Amino acid sequence: MFNPAFATYRMEATEDGHMTRVTTAWSVTSRTTQAAFMAAGGALAGVLGVRGALAVAGGLCVASAGFLPWGEGVLAYGG
């Protein structure tokens, strides 16, 4: 759900002349970041065990909610 919605946002926010560069940079960064986090998760599982690594990942997912934009006028769909 995130990728199509954010792709639409990127297309609307980027000038036509820069669209190819933005799309390429997004693709490269996305694939590199996914591989790096998978390797980090595997290393963490090697140290803490699978349950420990899942607990850390779950905690980081819950903590990431703090980075969401909270406040008035932030909702995209008429909030």
N, C-alpha and C positions, 0 to 999 in steps of 0.2 A: 504494500500500500504506500510505503514511504517513497520508493523510487519514482513511480509515475507522477505522484503529486509534486515531488520536489523537482522532477524534470520539467514539469509545466511551469513551475515558479522560475527556474533558471532560464527557461526560454523567454519568459515575459520580462525578466529583469536584465537580460543581456542584450546588447546591441547585436544586430545581424552580422556585422563584420567581425565580431569576436566570438560568435557561437561555436565555431569549430574548435578554437583554442580552449574554450571553457569546457566543452564536452570531452575533449581529449584529456585535459587535466583532471576532470572529475573521474573519468574511467580509470586512468592510471593510478590516481590516488586511492580510489575505492578498492581496487584489486590489491594494491600494495598493503594498504591498511588491514584488509581482511586477512591476508597471509601472515602479517606480523602478529596480529592478535591471536590467530590460531596457533602459531608457534609459541607465543607467550602462554596461552592456555595449556598447551601440552607440557611446557616446562613447569608451570605451576602445578599441574596434575602429577608430574613426576616427583615434585618436592612434597606437596601436601596430600597427595592422593586425589582420587576423582571427586569424592564428596567434598573435600576441602576446597578444591578448585571451583566446583559448582557453587559452593557457599560464597566464595569471594566474588565470583561472577554475578551471582544474584544480588549480593550487597551493592556491587557497583552499579547494577541496573537500577536498583531502588534509589541509590544516591544520585543517579543522573537526573532524576526528576527535579532536583534543585536547580538545574541549568535551564529548565523550561521557562519561557517568558510568561510570567504571571502578572496580572493587572488588567485594568480596563482597556478596551479597544484593541486587544491582542487577538481575539478570536477571528478566524477567517470567515466564519459562516454566521454572521449576524448576531454575535453574542452581545 
